[in-house]
Amino acid sequence: MLTPILLLCLQLPEVRVWELTRDWEYEQTVEKGEGMNTKGLARCFGVLLVAGVSLFFMQSANATLLFSEAFNYTSGTGLTGQINPGNSTAWSSANSTYLAIGSGNLTYDGLVDLGGNELVINNGGSSSLYNTFANQTGGQIYYSFLFNASAADSGNNYFTALNPGTTAPSGSADAIDAYYYTNGKVYVRGAGASANAGTGSALTLNTTYLIVEMIDLTAKTGSLWIDPTLGDGAPTATASLSSLTATAVDNIGFKSQNTPGITYLIDNVRVGTTWADVTPVPEPSSIALAAAGLGLMMAMIRRRRS
C-alpha cells in the first residue's frame, strides 16, 4: 500500500484528487507540474498520515479477541455495573467495594495500547467481580493484562482468574488464575494442579509488567509468561502446569483480598484464542505510512521556504 501512494505523490506529473466541496458534492481537481506543488504535497501528506494512524489503531479490532477491557469509565467509580463496550455486558458482583476505576493508563513498550483508564484493586477487604465472553470448551485460551503492584503482598493471594459459568475468582478451584506472592513473584494455578507454578525474579515495585496466561482445555495444561517477547509465536513459558481439570471457560474475574495497604493496578485486558490476539504489536506498514506522511510534511515546509 505504501509504495503506490509514494509513487503517486512524488513521481507522477499530475495527480487527480477528489475533494468534498462545501455543498457536500465531490469535485475533481488536477495538480500539474514537473513534480508536486505545495497544495498537492499537503493532500498526500494528509492521506499518508491518516492511513498510517488508522492502521495503527485498527489492529486490535482486527484480532479475533474473545474479550478486551480498557477500563474506559469515570475515574473514582466502581467497576460493578460498568458496561463493557465489546460485549455490552455489565461487570457483575455482589460486592466490589475495593475494585475501582483509576485515573491512569498503564502502557507497555511495543504493545498496542487499548487506551482508557485502569482498574485499581485496593486490597483491604474481600471483593470480587466478573464479566463474560463466548463459552470455550476446547483448544488454547490466552489471557493477557498489564500489572503494577505498589508493595509485596503479605499473603500468597490470587487476584484474577478465568472460569466457567458465572463464577468469581475463588483460588485453587479456578480454571486458571494468577497469584501475587510474598516473595514478589507472580504464580499461576489451575483447578486440578497440585501446586502453584512460578519462576523468575521478583517483580520490581511500581513497575508495569505484561502478564500472559494460557489454559489448554484439550491438553489440560496451563502456562504463564512475564514480560514475554511480543509477536506471532509464544516463547518459552516462565512457568507451566499440567493435569488441569477445567473443561470450559467463559468469564474473567478480579479479586481483592483482606490484606491492607497493598494496591494492584490492572490494564489492557485481552482474552483470545492465539498468542498474537493478546500480544498485538504495531504493524510495520502503519509505522511506515505515518513516517512517510511526516517526511512529506517536511518536504512541503522546505518547498515553501525555497
C-alpha positions, -999 to +999 in steps of 0.1 A: +000+000+000+028+024+008+047+022-025+018+032-048+010+062-026+046+074-026+048+070-064+016+089-067+028+118-046+064+120-057+067+108-093+036+114-114+035+146-135-001+152-125-024+139-097-061+138-098-077+145-064-113+142-053-124+168-029-155+172-008-169+207-015-189+229+009-220+218-009-212+181+000-205+172-036-173+157-049-152+179-072-122+167-092-091+189-094-058+183-111-024+191-098+001+196-126+038+204-130+071+187-130+066+175-095+040+180-068+032+216-058+026+226-022-011+220-023-006+185-037+020+177-011-003+188+016-030+164+003-007+135+000+007+142+035-028+140+048-036+107+031-004+091+043-007+103+079-044+094+082-038+060+066-009+052+090-027+063+121-058+044+111-039+012+105-022+016+139-055+019+159-074-007+139-050-036+147-066-045+180-100-046+163-087-070+136-076-095+163-101-123+170-105-113+206-130-131+229-129-102+253-110-069+259-112-042+285-096-007+286-115+004+318-126+035+299-150+046+327-152+075+350-123+077+374-132+071+410-163+050+403-166+013+410-163-013+382-195-030+392-223-022+367-199-007+341-209-020+307-181-035+286-183-019+251-172-051+234-200-074+247-225-049+260-225-068+293-221-052+328-195-062+352-214-082+378-207-086+415-224-088+449-195-068+465-168-049+447-161-021+471-124-024+467-123-026+429-125+008+413-115+028+382-083+048+384-073+079+365-041+064+350-035+043+319-008+016+320+012+010+289+039-014+278+066-008+253+058-024+219+023-034+229-007-018+212-025+002+239-062-001+244-064+034+259-089+042+286-081+042+323-070+014+347-085-009+373-073-003+409-075-033+433-074-017+467-067-047+490-080-043+525-113-061+521-126-091+501-144-081+469-148-099+435-165-094+402-166-109+367-176-104+331-184-129+304-173-140+269-183-168+244-181-202+260-149-220+251-148-258+255-115-268+238-082-256+225-059-229+239-073-197+255-048-169+261-053-141+287-030-110+289-030-079+311-007-053+325+001-055+362+017-029+386+020-035+423+027-009+450+041-034+476+050-070+480+020-090+493+019-101+529+000-132+518+000-155+487-031-141+472-049-146+439-063-116+421-076-126+387-089-157+370-107-173+340-136-196+350-167-214+336-202-201+344-209-170+364-181-177+389-160-151+405-123-159+413-121-184+442-085-196+443-075-232+438-109-241+422-104-216+394-099-229+359-067-208+358-057-178+379-028-156+389-013-152+424+010-125+438+033-140+464+051-126+494+084-131+476+072-106+449+066-131+422+035-139+401+024-175+401-002-194+380-026-221+393-055-240+379-081-265+392-066-299+395-030-287+398-012-299+429+006-266+435+011-231+420+039-226+395+062-196+392+098-189+384+120-160+376+129-128+395+106-109+419+087-080+403+101-045+408+075-024+427+056+004+409+067-011+376+044-022+348+047-058+337+030-077+309+015-109+322+002-137+299-016-169+309-028-197+287-051-227+295-053-256+271-087-271+276-078-300+254-044-309+267-053-299+303-022-277+307-015-241+317+013-216+311+025-183+325+047-156+308+061-125+325+073-098+301+075-121+271+088-113+237+059-099+216+050-113+182+032-141+164+046-171+183+046-178+221+082-180+235+092-205+262+069-201+292+080-187+326+061-215+343+038-244+333+010-265+348-003-300+340-033-322+349-058-294+349-094-304+352-113-274+337-135-283+307-146-248+297-141-211+304-165-182+297-157-154+321-129-133+335-128-120+371-109-099+396-105-103+433-093-081+462-081-096+495-082-086+531-045-077+533-045-039+538-023-012+523-014-030+490-026-017+457-026-035+423-031-017+390-046-037+361-050-026+325-051-036+288-070-068+294-073-092+264-086-128+260-082-146+227-075-179+211-040-172+198-008-156+212-010-128+186-045-120+197-034-110+232+001-096+224-006-073+194+023-051+181+021-022+157+023-033+120+054-021+101+031-008+073+013+016+097+045+029+111+059+034+076+029+052+064+029+076+093+067+082+088+062+088+051+035+113+059+058+132+082+085+132+056+062+147+031+052+174+056+089+183+060+093+184+022+063+208+020+078+231+046+112+232+028+095+239-006+076+268+009+108+283+022+126+280-011 
